[in-house]
Structure formats: C-alpha cells, structure tokens
Amino acid sequence: MATLDVRPRLIDALSVLRDRVDAARFPLPLRGAARARRNRAELLAQLDDYVIPRLRSPQAPLLAVIGGSTGAGKSTLVNSLVGRRVSEAGVLRPTTRTPVLVCHPDDLHWFAGPRVLPQLARVWVPEQDDGGESEYAAGDGLGRSEYGVHGGSGGAGGHGVRMGQGPRTAHGFDGGHGPGPGPGQEACGGGELGAAYGYGYDHGHEVGGRAGGGGAVGGVYGAGDGEAYDGAGGAGGGASGVGLKGHAGLCAAGDGGAPGMLTVRIETDRALPSGLALLDAPDIDSLVARNRELAAELICAADVWVLVTTAARYADAVPWHLLRTAKEYDVTLVTVLDRVPHQIATDISGRYAELLQRAGLGHVPRFTIPELPESAGGGSGLLPATAVAALRDWLERHAQDPVARTAAADRTAAGVIASLRSRLPALAGAAAAQHAAALRLAGRVEEAYERAAERVRQEVAAGEVLSGDARAHWRDHGLDGRSDELLDALTHGLTSLLTCAVQEADERAAEAWRRDPAAAEVSLSAAAGAAGAGGRLGVIVRRWRRCLEELAEEETREARAGQAGERVGSVEPEESAALLATALLGGRRARTAGENLADLLGAQTALRLCDRGARLLATYLERALDGERERRLAPLDQLTVPLDQQAELIAALSVLQRERQTGAERQTGTERQAGTEKGTRMRSEEEREMAMEKEEVSG
C-alpha cells in the first residue's frame, strides 16, 4: 500500500494536518456548524485512535471492534469468540457501559499504553487460569484478579476480599494486613507495588485501601496491574480492581466503581490468537449520549469493523448509517446477522444480502448466527463454538496471515486518508463561513460605533455639552462664578453625551445581531457590561479633565514667565482650564470663552492652548468609544477562528496528498523494478536451460 511506503514523511504530514483540525473551531450557530463539529471530532478520533498509531506501528495486532445496535448480541458474540465470559451480557439495556478489549497475553503491551484510544484510562484484568476464583479476587461479582487487590465492602466496588498477611502475588502487592473484610472496615495493604503493566518494577509505596470494592486507595493508590499514583484518598475500582488517582472518592474505575474517568477494561486470554484483539463497544443507538459517542470513537479505532445486527432490526437506519460510512471510508468491514430463526434463516439472509448489494456492499463478508437458547439475555453468555466458527476463522486468518493482515489494516488506513480529500475542504469551508459570519457581526458593531463617534463630534461642535447646569454655570462665570463648578458641569455633560451615544450604538448593533442567525448564541449586552458603561466613561472623562487642567497650568505658567502684564500674573490655572473646556465643548454657544482666554494669556498662547486641548479631547473621545466597542467585540474575539485557518487546513491537505502521491510513485517504481528483475532472472534461466539442452544434443 502506498500509505506505508514513505511512512515517516507521511506521518509528519498527518500530524500537521491533525493539529490544524484540532485548532478548528465552529462556535457560531451557522447552518452546517453542528455537522462540522461532529466531523472534526470524528476526524480527530480516527487520526488519533487509528491512522497515526497504525502507520507508526504497522506490526501491531489487528483490532476488530464489535459494534451494533442495542440488544444485537455483541457481548455474547465476543464471549463466544473468546470461549469464556469476558463481557457482561444480559437483558438490561444498555449492558455494555465500559468497553472491553480482549487480546492474547503476548499482545498486552500494544494496548497497555496510549497507542490507541489515548483518552481512555486502562482497567486491568489479567489472564485467568483458575476460572476466576483467585484468593485475591476483586469485588465485582466476576471474581478475578491475581494482582492482590484489597478492599472493603463498604465502598464503591462491592464485596470485600481476603485480608490479613499474605504472600506477594506475581504482579502486585506484597501481602496485606488489617482488621478484616467486614462491611465498611479498613483494609490496609503494606509493602511493594509493581510498576506499570505488572512487569514487576518496585516503587515501594504503601497502599491503603479504604471503602474500595476492587481497588487499593489511600495516600498512594495502586492499580490492579501494578501502577501507582500519588494522592490523598480516593475510591476503589470495580471489576478490574483498579484505584485511579483522586481525592476523597472523586475518581474510580471499573464496572462496580464510582463514576470517574472513561475507561476501557483489558482482558487477556490465550484462546485468542496472537495478532488479534477484540473490542466490545457500547451500543451505537444507546439512550445515553456518552455511550453513543464512545461507540463511534471506538469504531474509528478499528482495523476491522464487525457490525452486528439482528433478524428483527437489520433494516434499521442506525446500522445502515454506519454501513454507508464504512463504504465511504473504504474500511475493512464484516457484518453479522445475529439471532436469525431457523425457519426463516434463508429468507432473511437473502433479503439482507440484497440490501447490501443495492448499497454497493455486496463484497462485504456476511455471517449468519441462528437464534439459540444461549442468545437470550441472562443466559450463559456463550454460544456453541460451531455458531461462531466461520467468523472466528475469518478473523484468525486475517490476523495470522501477514498478507491478509497487512491488507486489512492498510485498506482501512488508506480509506480514511483518502476520505480527507473530501472531508478537509468541507471543514475548511465551514471554518471560512465562521470567519465570514464573525466579520459580519463585528462589522455591525464597527458601523454602529462609527456612527456614535460621528454623533459625538457633531454634538460637541454644536455645543450640546454646554446646556442645562453647564450653561447656567457659564452664565454665572462672568459674574464671579466658580471655575471648578463649571468644570464639574462640563465633565458631567460630556459623560452623559458619551453614555447616550454608546447606548444608541449598542441598540443599533443589537438590532442588527438579532436579525443575524450567527449571533443567536452570542450576547452583546451581557458581554459588554452595559450597566457599567456610564461608570467607565465617567472615569475616562475625569482623566481627560485632569490632563486638561495640567495642560492649562503649563501654558499659564509659560505665559506668566513670558509676559509682565498684571492681568497675566493674576490668572489662576483653574480659570484657564474652565475657559479652555468651555471653548472646546461649548461650540457656537461659547465664542466668548476663546476671546476671554486670549485676553488672559495672549492670543498666541490661547491659540496654542486651544489646539493642544482639541487634540487631547479627540484622543480621549476616541479612547472612550474604542474601549466600549472592544468590549462588545470581545465575545467574537473569544469565539471566532482566524482567517488563515481555512488556508492552513487546505495547505496541510495538499502536503499530505503530495506525500501520498510520492509514495505511490515510489511503490510503482519499486514494483516495476522488481518486475524487470524478475523478468531478467527468468530470461537468464531460460537461456541457461537452452544452453544445457544444446550441450546435451551436441553430446
């Protein structure tokens, strides 16, 4: 396959593309945004859980994910393929809440780490030789763990187990001691704890178990496989006997444990051939949304999809959606028609085959499993070996035959990579639509605030600030009125003008946003803090006043130094500041303010002071309106995507396609060279045979 020929460069290109996809955001409620978010999540799951790990480790075991609808018999099928009960099967739905992965003991290291399904914590259950009756069995009702898990029945996991002094087990704790396994009592293990995956590295931590049904928890807690995590308290695990790090019972793993992080339970069994792993996934149509999402993620991690449906539900929409998706991605697919009554088996199987043929999936291997007493919920969970023999043989052949195994894995990886050619442009288009919508919404705010700024400039020029109390104080000013009172009135009037302009801009922008579906989930007023706008504007206006007073004091001081007149010498800075503010804010209503300022300081000084004051006023008005506008745009700045995101997605796809093309060309060249060498060898052999025949004839 071309996907593996230039693996390092292809992996690099895929990693870059994966980062671009991860950075994509679709927060605005546009048409197609929800679909883009789902496609992004699905694509990340496929790249992280399958494609990149498979390319990095082509020799890894084949992972077959058993998926299907509620009650299709997936867990029973997995149990029957393994030959013992590893996954809970029953009448209650949904039964499979924690996915179960079963592999050969020699393949455990492939799945123990985060190579695949990195978002799931591992829950360990070792290989069983005693039918699940270890003396250190975890309290999950299944009774298995040779890892020496200790717990009391008062906790999350269930039943207490063997207490007291005991020998170190093969993989885990060094004995244990405590008051006993009574309900709610302590069970403290002391000694050494093996390291990751039960390979026997000693950490030497003490392990305390308190109220844990299957895990050892306490100051340092341990997992059934021998991992240790530091922490202060925690909850015991369930079926596997795992205690994950947490505080005061916050996090627990296992079927019987308290709610915690998502987990996958790992079992090993020598009945499975090396090179094959089975994963029992939750229902694809579960009523629990997280179960449905997890099922989709698990299917994305599969080398082989085993889609299980029943004679009663083979035409349902959900499995056919998965089948069409499998066809689109060209994955290695197997279908199982389960629980088919004997009397209608031929008819149902034929109809199902016809539906597959119409959908372009006629080549997909089909297996039919008859309805048996063991199929019913609550049974043993095991079908006769003959019922699953054909499917088991197919899986074993593809896992053990190097050619079939490589073809199955490569086909699925190549199908996902090929699908990027249509999926990435759609994702990039959705990103572009998000950016365009954000620009459109921002433009509405920009336009509203530009109009607000123009209104403020016009009303200042018309002297609207010099009205009401400010105008009264100005009239009194010539009759020995106080300069500070005039400045206070002008400051209040300018604050009111700005506040009214901002409110009008907000109303105009909000109305435009209400008409735009993209703004349905973005609150303009809440983000802006409209209630506090007047206060913020008042602060800025008061800062402007202080700067204006400092400017007037500076010019007055210079005028005193340069002029010897009595008039200039008696002028107070507050008087100059009040006249300057009135001249700047009074417009035509305050022409005499400029004349009075010129009389006090001189015409040249007054002109320079008015010019500097006008620039200062323009700066602070712009600062006030820009600050409020930026507050209104803050939600968009937090939600929107950068403009170059679309280009980056397309560029990453182009690099990936170029690497795939290079790999295909190299493979073609290699095959052509191999064919040429083979032909040359054949001709050489033919020539030697002809020469030998001539010698025999001559002899």
KOLBADO-79018 format. One record per residue (C-alpha): residue in three letters; x, y, z. Coordinates in steps of 0.05 Angstrom, whole numbers, padded with zeros to 5 digits, always signed. Layout:
<recs>
ALAXYZ;...
</recs>
This chain:
<recs>
MET+00000+00000+00000;ALA+00025+00070-00016;THR+00007+00093+00054;LEU+00065+00056+00085;ASP+00120+00069+00034;VAL+00143+00137+00058;ARG+00117+00128+00129;PRO+00159+00179+00167;ARG+00143+00236+00120;LEU+00070+00214+00114;ILE+00064+00212+00190;ASP+00094+00282+00195;ALA+00044+00308+00144;LEU-00013+00274+00180;SER+00010+00302+00247;VAL+00010+00373+00219;LEU-00059+00362+00189;ARG-00084+00334+00255;ASP-00061+00396+00292;ARG-00096+00440+00242;VAL-00160+00401+00251;ASP-00153+00404+00326;ALA-00147+00480+00323;ALA-00210+00488+00282;ARG-00270+00518+00319;PHE-00342+00526+00297;PRO-00375+00564+00354;LEU-00426+00606+00316;PRO-00494+00571+00303;LEU-00490+00573+00228;ARG-00522+00523+00182;GLY-00475+00464+00180;ALA-00435+00484+00242;ALA-00461+00425+00283;ARG-00443+00378+00227;ALA-00373+00409+00222;ARG-00363+00400+00297;ARG-00383+00327+00291;ASN-00338+00316+00231;ARG-00280+00349+00267;ALA-00289+00305+00328;GLU-00295+00242+00284;LEU-00235+00261+00243;LEU-00192+00273+00305;ALA-00215+00207+00334;GLN-00195+00170+00271;LEU-00128+00204+00266;ASP-00111+00197+00340;ASP-00141+00129+00354;TYR-00125+00093+00290;VAL-00090+00123+00229;ILE-00028+00153+00261;PRO-00018+00096+00311;ARG-00027+00045+00255;LEU+00024+00079+00210;ARG+00073+00084+00267;SER+00063+00011+00287;PRO+00043-00030+00225;GLN+00063-00094+00262;ALA+00012-00082+00318;PRO-00044-00133+00327;LEU-00107-00127+00285;LEU-00162-00093+00326;ALA-00232-00116+00310;VAL-00286-00073+00341;ILE-00353-00107+00352;GLY-00407-00054+00344;GLY-00481-00053+00334;SER-00549-00034+00360;THR-00578-00045+00429;GLY-00592-00118+00443;ALA-00557-00143+00379;GLY-00516-00193+00420;LYS-00448-00160+00414;SER-00424-00181+00483;THR-00449-00252+00474;LEU-00412-00255+00407;VAL-00347-00231+00440;ASN-00355-00281+00497;SER-00367-00337+00447;LEU-00307-00318+00403;VAL-00262-00319+00465;GLY-00293-00380+00495;ARG-00308-00352+00563;ARG-00348-00296+00595;VAL-00307-00232+00589;SER-00362-00181+00575;GLU-00428-00175+00613;ALA-00488-00198+00572;GLY-00559-00192+00597;VAL-00630-00166+00587;LEU-00619-00097+00617;ARG-00602-00043+00567;PRO-00551-00016+00559;THR-00510-00073+00586;THR-00441-00054+00560;ARG-00423+00012+00592;THR-00348+00002+00597;PRO-00317-00024+00533;VAL-00279-00089+00539;LEU-00216-00105+00499;VAL-00191-00177+00497;CYS-00124-00197+00469;HIS-00071-00251+00474;PRO-00024-00241+00534;ASP+00035-00231+00487;ASP-00001-00172+00456;LEU-00018-00136+00521;HIS+00038-00085+00513;TRP+00006-00059+00448;PHE-00056-00037+00486;ALA-00029-00023+00555;GLY-00005+00046+00536;PRO-00038+00104+00500;ARG-00021+00079+00430;VAL-00094+00073+00413;LEU-00154+00104+00449;PRO-00109+00151+00489;GLN-00169+00186+00520;LEU-00190+00122+00558;ALA-00159+00100+00623;ARG-00138+00027+00625;VAL-00172-00021+00672;TRP-00132-00085+00680;VAL-00156-00156+00686;PRO-00101-00208+00679;GLU-00106-00275+00645;GLN-00144-00327+00685;ASP-00124-00399+00695;ASP-00169-00416+00754;GLY-00237-00399+00728;GLY-00237-00331+00761;GLU-00232-00355+00834;SER-00166-00322+00855;GLU-00158-00314+00930;TYR-00147-00240+00917;ALA-00209-00232+00874;ALA-00237-00162+00865;GLY-00306-00146+00889;ASP-00341-00141+00823;GLY-00382-00204+00823;LEU-00338-00234+00769;GLY-00285-00256+00818;ARG-00218-00247+00785;SER-00151-00215+00799;GLU-00085-00247+00814;TYR-00057-00178+00826;GLY-00073-00179+00900;VAL-00126-00125+00901;HIS-00152-00108+00970;GLY-00216-00073+00990;GLY-00272-00068+01040;SER-00344-00079+01023;GLY-00365-00011+01048;GLY-00343+00025+00985;ALA-00356+00035+00912;GLY-00332-00031+00886;GLY-00375-00082+00921;HIS-00351-00141+00964;GLY-00291-00146+01010;VAL-00237-00197+00997;ARG-00182-00235+01032;MET-00148-00195+01087;GLY-00090-00208+01133;GLN-00019-00226+01120;GLY-00006-00256+01052;PRO+00049-00271+01003;ARG+00068-00224+00947;THR+00030-00241+00884;ALA+00061-00248+00816;HIS+00045-00177+00794;GLY+00024-00134+00852;PHE+00020-00120+00926;ASP+00065-00151+00979;GLY+00016-00182+01026;GLY-00032-00142+01068;HIS-00058-00134+01137;GLY-00118-00103+01170;PRO-00176-00115+01216;GLY-00215-00156+01166;PRO-00263-00155+01108;GLY-00324-00133+01146;PRO-00372-00082+01116;GLY-00344-00013+01117;GLN-00279-00033+01152;GLU-00208-00015+01132;ALA-00163-00060+01093;CYS-00092-00033+01091;GLY-00041-00064+01046;GLY+00032-00055+01062;GLY+00095-00066+01022;GLU+00113-00061+00950;LEU+00073-00046+00888;GLY+00093-00068+00819;ALA+00102-00016+00764;ALA+00064-00004+00701;TYR+00030-00062+00667;GLY+00051-00112+00721;TYR+00122-00122+00699;GLY+00147-00120+00769;TYR+00184-00054+00778;ASP+00182-00039+00852;HIS+00161+00030+00874;GLY+00160+00013+00948;HIS+00098+00054+00964;GLU+00050+00037+01018;VAL-00020+00024+00996;GLY-00080+00040+01038;GLY-00148+00012+01020;ARG-00209+00043+01050;ALA-00280+00030+01026;GLY-00257+00004+00959;GLY-00291-00055+00927;GLY-00237-00071+00877;GLY-00181-00021+00883;ALA-00129-00002+00934;VAL-00136+00070+00952;GLY-00109+00118+01003;GLY-00047+00161+01008;VAL-00018+00125+00947;TYR-00065+00081+00908;GLY-00050+00024+00862;ALA-00079-00007+00800;GLY-00092-00080+00790;ASP-00035-00081+00740;GLY+00014-00052+00790;GLU+00013+00022+00772;ALA+00016+00072+00830;TYR-00010+00143+00833;ASP+00003+00192+00889;GLY-00057+00225+00920;ALA-00095+00237+00984;GLY-00153+00190+00988;GLY-00195+00161+00933;ALA-00245+00108+00914;GLY-00235+00036+00897;GLY-00245+00008+00828;GLY-00295-00044+00808;ALA-00288-00105+00764;SER-00214-00099+00750;GLY-00191-00078+00818;VAL-00163-00011+00796;GLY-00157+00051+00840;LEU-00142+00112+00799;LYS-00116+00176+00828;GLY-00168+00220+00860;HIS-00187+00256+00924;ALA-00239+00233+00973;GLY-00270+00184+00925;LEU-00272+00233+00867;CYS-00248+00185+00814;ALA-00257+00110+00808;ALA-00252+00060+00752;GLY-00285-00007+00739;ASP-00354-00033+00727;GLY-00370-00033+00801;GLY-00334+00032+00817;ALA-00360+00101+00829;PRO-00367+00148+00769;GLY-00300+00171+00743;MET-00259+00180+00681;LEU-00277+00139+00619;THR-00243+00071+00618;VAL-00231+00011+00575;ARG-00226-00056+00610;ILE-00170-00100+00584;GLU-00170-00176+00589;THR-00121-00226+00563;ASP-00136-00297+00540;ARG-00093-00348+00505;ALA-00154-00373+00468;LEU-00147-00314+00421;PRO-00090-00319+00371;SER-00032-00272+00377;GLY-00042-00214+00329;LEU-00117-00206+00341;ALA-00154-00164+00392;LEU-00230-00158+00401;LEU-00264-00097+00429;ASP-00336-00099+00454;ALA-00364-00028+00443;PRO-00425+00005+00474;ASP-00489+00009+00434;ILE-00488+00055+00374;ASP-00560+00074+00388;SER-00555+00078+00464;LEU-00602+00124+00500;VAL-00541+00150+00537;ALA-00509+00203+00493;ARG-00438+00190+00520;ASN-00445+00116+00504;ARG-00464+00133+00432;GLU-00405+00180+00426;LEU-00357+00129+00456;ALA-00383+00075+00409;ALA-00368+00120+00349;GLU-00298+00135+00376;LEU-00283+00061+00386;ILE-00307+00044+00316;CYS-00259+00098+00289;ALA-00202+00059+00322;ALA-00216-00007+00287;ASP-00175-00043+00235;VAL-00238-00085+00222;TRP-00309-00063+00235;VAL-00354-00121+00256;LEU-00424-00093+00250;VAL-00475-00136+00288;THR-00549-00131+00274;THR-00608-00178+00283;ALA-00661-00210+00241;ALA-00712-00162+00271;ARG-00671-00098+00261;TYR-00626-00108+00201;ALA-00663-00054+00162;ASP-00659-00001+00217;ALA-00629+00067+00200;VAL-00573+00068+00250;PRO-00534+00006+00227;TRP-00543+00028+00155;HIS-00515+00096+00170;LEU-00452+00060+00196;LEU-00451+00015+00135;ARG-00453+00075+00088;THR-00399+00109+00128;ALA-00356+00046+00123;LYS-00366+00046+00048;GLU-00347+00119+00043;TYR-00282+00108+00081;ASP-00269+00041+00046;VAL-00256+00006+00113;THR-00248-00068+00123;LEU-00318-00088+00142;VAL-00353-00151+00166;THR-00427-00158+00180;VAL-00460-00207+00227;LEU-00535-00222+00222;ASP-00550-00248+00292;ARG-00608-00285+00324;VAL-00639-00309+00259;PRO-00696-00360+00270;HIS-00681-00426+00234;GLN-00746-00428+00196;ILE-00734-00361+00162;ALA-00658-00360+00161;THR-00652-00369+00085;ASP-00705-00315+00071;ILE-00676-00264+00120;SER-00605-00276+00098;GLY-00624-00268+00025;ARG-00660-00202+00038;TYR-00601-00175+00077;ALA-00554-00195+00022;GLU-00598-00159-00029;LEU-00597-00095+00013;LEU-00522-00098+00018;GLN-00516-00109-00057;ARG-00560-00048-00071;ALA-00517-00006-00025;GLY-00454-00026-00062;LEU-00432-00071-00005;GLY-00444-00138-00037;HIS-00370-00156-00028;VAL-00373-00149+00048;PRO-00365-00216+00084;ARG-00431-00237+00117;PHE-00440-00285+00174;THR-00506-00311+00200;ILE-00516-00335+00271;PRO-00580-00373+00286;GLU-00625-00358+00344;LEU-00606-00404+00401;PRO-00625-00410+00475;GLU-00557-00381+00492;SER-00575-00319+00453;ALA-00627-00298+00504;GLY-00608-00247+00556;GLY-00590-00274+00624;GLY-00562-00338+00595;SER-00490-00362+00600;GLY-00467-00311+00550;LEU-00434-00365+00507;LEU-00457-00392+00440;PRO-00435-00461+00415;ALA-00367-00458+00382;THR-00398-00481+00316;ALA-00444-00420+00314;VAL-00385-00371+00311;ALA-00334-00416+00278;ALA-00338-00383+00209;LEU-00329-00313+00237;ARG-00273-00336+00283;ASP-00237-00369+00225;TRP-00243-00306+00183;LEU-00215-00263+00239;GLU-00159-00312+00255;ARG-00139-00318+00182;HIS-00135-00243+00173;ALA-00096-00235+00238;GLN-00046-00291+00226;ASP-00036-00287+00151;PRO+00015-00230+00142;VAL-00012-00212+00073;ALA-00085-00211+00095;ARG-00069-00176+00160;THR-00030-00121+00125;ALA-00083-00113+00071;ALA-00138-00105+00123;ALA-00101-00053+00163;ASP-00075-00016+00103;ARG-00142-00014+00068;THR-00175+00018+00129;ALA-00118+00068+00139;ALA-00116+00085+00065;GLY-00192+00093+00063;VAL-00191+00144+00120;ILE-00133+00182+00089;ALA-00167+00182+00021;SER-00231+00208+00052;LEU-00193+00270+00075;ARG-00195+00295+00004;SER-00269+00310+00011;ARG-00274+00320+00086;LEU-00219+00372+00095;PRO-00247+00421+00043;ALA-00315+00416+00075;LEU-00283+00430+00143;ALA-00244+00488+00114;GLY-00307+00516+00082;ALA-00343+00513+00148;ALA-00284+00550+00181;ALA-00288+00603+00127;ALA-00362+00611+00138;GLN-00350+00620+00213;HIS-00298+00673+00200;ALA-00342+00709+00150;ALA-00400+00709+00199;ALA-00355+00736+00254;LEU-00331+00791+00208;ARG-00403+00807+00191;LEU-00423+00813+00264;ALA-00362+00853+00281;GLY-00377+00899+00222;ARG-00446+00914+00251;VAL-00413+00936+00316;GLU-00359+00976+00280;GLU-00412+01011+00238;ALA-00454+01028+00299;TYR-00395+01057+00337;GLU-00371+01096+00277;ARG-00439+01129+00275;ALA-00434+01141+00350;ALA-00367+01175+00342;GLU-00394+01219+00287;ARG-00453+01238+00331;VAL-00407+01257+00388;ARG-00363+01300+00343;GLN-00423+01336+00315;GLU-00456+01349+00382;VAL-00391+01374+00413;ALA-00381+01421+00354;ALA-00453+01445+00363;GLY-00441+01459+00437;GLU-00492+01408+00462;VAL-00449+01395+00524;LEU-00458+01468+00544;SER-00531+01461+00565;GLY-00570+01453+00628;ASP-00528+01463+00691;ALA-00465+01474+00650;ARG-00497+01532+00613;ALA-00522+01563+00677;HIS-00453+01559+00708;TRP-00424+01590+00646;ARG-00471+01649+00652;ASP-00452+01657+00725;HIS-00379+01651+00709;GLY-00375+01722+00684;LEU-00407+01744+00749;ASP-00353+01715+00794;GLY-00377+01643+00785;ARG-00332+01586+00810;SER-00287+01554+00757;ASP-00289+01485+00790;GLU-00365+01483+00788;LEU-00364+01500+00713;LEU-00313+01444+00701;ASP-00356+01395+00741;ALA-00417+01411+00699;LEU-00379+01405+00634;THR-00349+01338+00656;HIS-00418+01312+00674;GLY-00447+01336+00608;LEU-00392+01303+00567;THR-00401+01238+00605;SER-00476+01239+00591;LEU-00464+01253+00517;LEU-00417+01194+00511;THR-00464+01148+00550;CYS-00523+01165+00506;ALA-00481+01154+00443;VAL-00457+01086+00468;GLN-00527+01064+00487;GLU-00552+01083+00418;ALA-00495+01045+00385;ASP-00510+00984+00427;GLU-00583+00985+00409;ARG-00566+00992+00335;ALA-00515+00935+00337;ALA-00561+00891+00379;GLU-00618+00900+00329;ALA-00572+00881+00272;TRP-00548+00820+00311;ARG-00620+00798+00326;ARG-00632+00794+00251;ASP-00570+00751+00241;PRO-00575+00676+00258;ALA-00500+00674+00271;ALA-00509+00716+00334;ALA-00562+00671+00365;GLU-00515+00647+00420;VAL-00473+00710+00429;SER-00498+00761+00479;LEU-00478+00832+00461;SER-00504+00866+00524;ALA-00480+00814+00573;ALA-00410+00814+00545;ALA-00407+00889+00543;GLY-00428+00900+00615;ALA-00477+00954+00591;ALA-00496+00971+00663;GLY-00425+00994+00676;ALA-00414+01034+00613;GLY-00432+01101+00646;GLY-00382+01089+00702;ARG-00326+01071+00655;LEU-00339+01131+00611;GLY-00341+01176+00672;VAL-00272+01152+00692;ILE-00244+01168+00623;VAL-00276+01237+00622;ARG-00247+01253+00690;ARG-00178+01232+00666;TRP-00187+01279+00607;ARG-00205+01335+00655;ARG-00141+01324+00697;CYS-00099+01325+00634;LEU-00134+01388+00611;GLU-00121+01422+00677;GLU-00047+01402+00674;LEU-00043+01429+00603;ALA-00076+01495+00623;GLU-00029+01502+00683;GLU+00032+01490+00639;GLU+00011+01543+00587;THR-00009+01592+00642;ARG+00059+01584+00675;GLU+00095+01596+00609;ALA+00051+01657+00595;ARG+00068+01686+00663;ALA+00142+01676+00650;GLY+00139+01709+00582;GLN+00093+01768+00597;ALA+00098+01821+00650;GLY+00027+01845+00649;GLU-00013+01848+00713;ARG-00071+01812+00680;VAL-00030+01750+00664;GLY+00003+01748+00731;SER-00064+01744+00767;VAL-00094+01687+00725;GLU-00105+01622+00762;PRO-00096+01555+00725;GLU-00167+01534+00743;GLU-00193+01595+00707;SER-00153+01578+00644;ALA-00177+01505+00648;ALA-00250+01526+00655;LEU-00246+01574+00596;LEU-00209+01523+00554;ALA-00261+01468+00569;THR-00318+01515+00553;ALA-00285+01536+00487;LEU-00275+01462+00468;LEU-00344+01437+00488;GLY-00388+01498+00480;GLY-00384+01507+00405;ARG-00420+01567+00379;ARG-00452+01578+00447;ALA-00385+01596+00479;ARG-00349+01640+00429;THR-00331+01689+00484;ALA-00294+01635+00522;GLY-00238+01636+00470;GLU-00237+01711+00470;ASN-00231+01713+00545;LEU-00175+01662+00543;ALA-00137+01705+00492;ASP-00146+01766+00537;LEU-00118+01728+00596;LEU-00059+01692+00564;GLY-00048+01728+00499;ALA-00073+01709+00430;GLN-00014+01664+00411;THR-00015+01626+00476;ALA-00091+01618+00473;LEU-00089+01591+00403;ARG-00034+01541+00421;LEU-00072+01520+00483;CYS-00137+01510+00445;ASP-00101+01470+00391;ARG-00068+01424+00442;GLY-00134+01419+00481;ALA-00172+01399+00418;ARG-00123+01343+00403;LEU-00127+01319+00475;LEU-00203+01319+00472;ALA-00204+01280+00407;THR-00156+01228+00436;TYR-00199+01216+00498;LEU-00264+01214+00459;GLU-00234+01161+00413;ARG-00206+01123+00472;ALA-00274+01122+00507;LEU-00313+01097+00446;ASP-00259+01048+00424;GLY-00258+01017+00494;GLU-00333+01004+00493;ARG-00331+00978+00422;GLU-00276+00928+00441;ARG-00318+00904+00499;ARG-00375+00889+00451;LEU-00327+00853+00404;ALA-00295+00811+00459;PRO-00344+00753+00453;LEU-00328+00748+00379;ASP-00253+00751+00393;GLN-00261+00692+00440;LEU-00306+00651+00394;THR-00283+00664+00324;VAL-00229+00630+00283;PRO-00171+00665+00249;LEU-00175+00679+00175;ASP-00115+00635+00159;GLN-00148+00573+00189;GLN-00181+00555+00123;ALA-00116+00564+00085;GLU-00077+00523+00136;LEU-00126+00464+00130;ILE-00122+00465+00054;ALA-00046+00472+00056;ALA-00039+00413+00104;LEU-00083+00371+00058;SER-00041+00390-00002;VAL+00023+00368+00033;LEU-00010+00302+00053;GLN-00034+00289-00018;ARG+00035+00304-00045;GLU+00067+00254+00003;ARG+00015+00201-00016;GLN+00029+00213-00089;THR+00104+00208-00077;GLY+00093+00143-00041;ALA+00050+00115-00097;GLU+00102+00134-00149;ARG+00158+00102-00109;GLN+00117+00039-00099;THR+00101+00036-00173;GLY+00175+00045-00189;THR+00194-00009-00139;GLU+00142-00058-00168;ARG+00165-00042-00239;GLN+00238-00053-00219;ALA+00220-00117-00184;GLY+00182-00140-00246;THR+00242-00123-00290;GLU+00290-00161-00245;LYS+00243-00220-00244;GLY+00238-00219-00320;THR+00313-00215-00326;ARG+00322-00274-00280;MET+00270-00314-00319;ARG+00305-00298-00385;SER+00372-00317-00355;GLU+00344-00383-00331;GLU+00313-00396-00399;GLU+00379-00382-00434;ARG+00416-00428-00387;GLU+00365-00483-00399;MET+00371-00474-00474;ALA+00447-00476-00469;MET+00444-00540-00429;GLU+00397-00571-00480;LYS+00445-00553-00537;GLU+00503-00585-00499;GLU+00462-00648-00488;VAL+00444-00650-00562;SER+00517-00639-00582;GLY+00540-00692-00534;
</recs>
